[in-house]
Amino acid sequence: MSPSSPVLVASDLDRTLIYSAAALALTMPDARAPRLLCVEVHEARPLSYMTEVAAGLLTELGDAAVFVPTTTRTRKQYLRINLPGPAPKYAICANGGHILVDGVADQDWHDRVQARLADECASLDEVRDHLAATADPLWVRKHRIAEDFFAYLVVERELLPEEWVKELAVWAEVRGWTVSLQGRKIYAVPKPLTKSAAMREVARRTGATLTLAAGDSLLDADLLLAADRGWRPGHGELAETEWSAETVSALPERGVAAGERILRELLRETREARGTRGIPGTR
């Protein structure tokens, strides 16, 4: 790549770079646990964390590359995250439904995505009605619609029937939708609504000729495949199904340690592409 061409790094957030207390996977003795930085507060309570080392790596990455947070979160959910480092100029929210530019949604991109969804898959109303009719209140805690793009349920995971999830996936598949189970949430997302399409648009706008990506869930698979190189942690849907691809590295680390390792890899690859070296803390 040309030294003047930026590197674009598009990374999922939840359970890739940032972690809830339940997802930290701190398996080491307490005295050896890493120092943590809270990066999200919700309703006056700390919600998401990364290690202090990861925070330093992300700050360096933000200086070295075009870092694009790429999330299934809504704009409101994303904007309550306070990531270390330079404020990203671009962010991708609602699984690719919104591109934020300096925190403001690009209306033209939103309209283009909505038009594509109307042409290529079943309506959100049909999916919402099916979820309402088939999901049992015994294990469903919340029904939610995200940005008028997709639906998700918050469930009691231990009570959730595995067969119901499989049946929902089959039902959604023939209607052009994808089902993803992530922690206590079941997502139903239109197939044309992709992180990869939004990443390509940001790459076009920035002139990036090298794209790097990271993610842990089924909804990140298209992003990882679209990037020149990708990384996934040792936990999540992709790890559980042993999903792999030639350009994607499967890392063994799980929990918040995986977030730190992913940032090391992203920064190393960025610096190699830019012709620079030296990542503090790299072994």
N, C-alpha and C positions, 0 to 999 in steps of 0.2 A: 504494500500500500504506500501511497505518497506520504511523506512526513507531515504534509499540510492537511491531510485528510483526517477528520476526527474518527475516533472509535466510539461506536454507540454500544452502551451496555443497558439492556432491557431486562430487569429482574423482577420477578414476583416478590411480594413482601411477606405475607403471613406464612410462617413455617418454612420460609426460605431465607429471608434476612432478619425478620423480626419474629418474636415468639411470645405467646402468652405464658403465664406461670405454669399452666398445665402441660405445655408443650416443650418446656426447657430441656427435659431429659438430663437432669444433673445426676449422673450415676456415680460420680466420684465421691470420696469422703468430703464432708462439709468443709473441712479446713482447706481443701484443695479446689473448691468451687471457684469459677471465675468471677471477677467483679462484674456486675451488671449495670447497664444504663437503661433507665426507663425512657422509652421513646413515644409512648402514647398514654394519655390519661383520658378516661371516659367517665362522666358523671362523678368527677372528683376522686376517682380511683385509678391507680396504675394498672395498665392493661397489657402493654407489650414491651419487650426488652430485647436488647442485644448485648453482647459482651463489650466491655470497654475497649478491648483490642479490636473487635469488629468495627466499633465506632470510629477508631482511628483509621482503619483500612478504608472505610467508606468515605471518610473525608479526603483521603489521598486519591481515591478513585474518582471522586467528584471533580477534583482538579485535573486529572489526567484524561478523562473521557467524558462523553456526553452521557451522563447517568440518567436513565429514564425509569422511575418506579412504574411497574406494570402490574396492575392488580384487578381482581374481580370486585373489589370494594366499590361502593358508590363514591361519588365525589365528596359527600359529607363525611363518610367514614375515612376516606383517605386524608382529608385536610386536617383531621385531628391528630395525625401522626407528625411528630417533630423529629425528623431524621437529622443526624449530625452531618456536617459538611456544607458545601455550597447548596443553596436552594436550587433544586432541579428546574430548568426552564420548561421542560416537557414532562408530563406524566400521562400515563394511560390508565383510565378507570373504567369500571363497568365491563370488564373483560374485552375492552377494545371499543366500547360504545362511545366513549368520550376521550378526546385528546385535550389535555389541559395545556395551555400556553401561559406561563407565568400565573398559574392558578385559575385561569379563566377558560371555560370550555369553548372549543372551536365549533361554532354552530354549523358551519358548512360540513365538517366531518360528521357530526351528529346526524344531519339530514341525509347524507349519503348512506350511512349505515342503516338508518330506519327504512329507507327506500329499498335497500337490498333485502332486509328481513321480510318486508311485505311481499317481495317477489319470490322468495326462495324457501320459506318454511311456514308451518302452521302458526296461527296467531298466539300471542301471549294470553289472550282471553281463554282460548281453548285449553291451554296448558294449565292455567290457573284453576279453571273449573274442574279439570280432571284431578288435580291435587286436592282440591277441596272435597271432592266426592269420594276419593279413595284413601286418603290419609286418615288414620285412626287418631282421634283426640287423646287416646290413652298414651300415645308416645310422641305426639306433636305438641310442641309448646308455642310455636309462632308460625304464621304464614306471612311471607314478605314478598313484595314486588320491588325490584331494584331498578330505579331510573327508567321505568317503562320498557326495559329491555329483557329482563329474565325474572324468574321466580326462584325462591328458595324456602326451605323449611328449617326451623330449628327444632331438633328432636332430642328425645332421651335415647342416647345411643344404645344403651344396654337393653332397651325394650324394642328397638327397631327390628322388624322382621327382615331378614336378609332376602327372603323370597320377594317381598314387596318391592325392594329396591331393584331387583333383577327384572321384575315385571314392568316397572316404571321405565327402565332403560329400553326395553324392547318396544314399549308403547311410544316412547319419545323418538326412537331411532327412525321409525317409518314416517314421522312427521317433521323430520329435519332438525331434531333437538338432541342435545347430549345431556346425560345425567352424571353428576360428580358428587361423591360423598367425601366430605372433608370435615373431620372432627364431628361436631354436633350439627353440621349443616349439610343438607341435601340440595344441590343446585340443579335446576333445569334451565339449560342455556341453549339458545338457537345456534346451530352449527355455523351459520355465516357470521356470527358475532365472535370475532377472534382477536386475540392479542397480537397475532402475527401480522395481520393486515395493518393494524395501527402502528406496529413497530416499523414496518416497511415505509409507511407514510412519514414517520418522524425521520427515518434514515434519508428519505428523499429530500426532506426540508433542510436537513443539516449537512447533507453531502457526505455522510458517513459511508465508507467503503468496506469497513469491517464491523460486523455486528456480533455481539456476545450476549448470551442469555442464561438465566437460571430460573428453575421452578421445580415444584414438588408434586403437582397434581395433574390429573387428566386434562384440566383446562389449560395447562402450561405446555402440553405436548406439541401443539402446533407452533408455539413460540420457539421452543427448543429446536425443532426441525427447520424452522425458517432462518435461524441465526447461523452464522458461519461456524460458531462453536457454542456448546451449551454444557451446563452442569446441573445435576440433580443430587439432592441429599440422599442419605440412606434410610429416610423415612418418607411417608406419604404414599399417595396412590400409585405413583410411577414405580417407586421401590417395591411396594407390595405386589405389584403385578410383574415385577422384573422387566419393566419396559426399558428398551435400550435403542440406540441409534448410533450409526458410525461416528457422527460428529459430536455426540453427547457423552460426557464422562460421568459415570455413576460413582459418587463418592461414598465411602463407608461411614462417615460421621453422621450422627443423628442429633436432633435437637439443636440447641443454640450453638453447640460446637460446629455443626454443619454450616451455620450461617457465617461463622468466622472463616472456615475453610473455603467456602464459596467465594468470599470477598478476596481472599489471598489469590485464588486462581484467576479471578477476573482482573485483579490489579496486575498480576504477573503477565497475563496474556496481553493486556493493554500496553504495558511497558515494553514488552518484547516487540510488539507491533510498531511502537513509537521509537524504538531504537534506544530505550533507556533501561537502566538496571537499578537494582537495589531496593528491596522491599523490607522494611524493618520487621523483624520477628519471623521472617521466612526461614524455615529449616530446610 
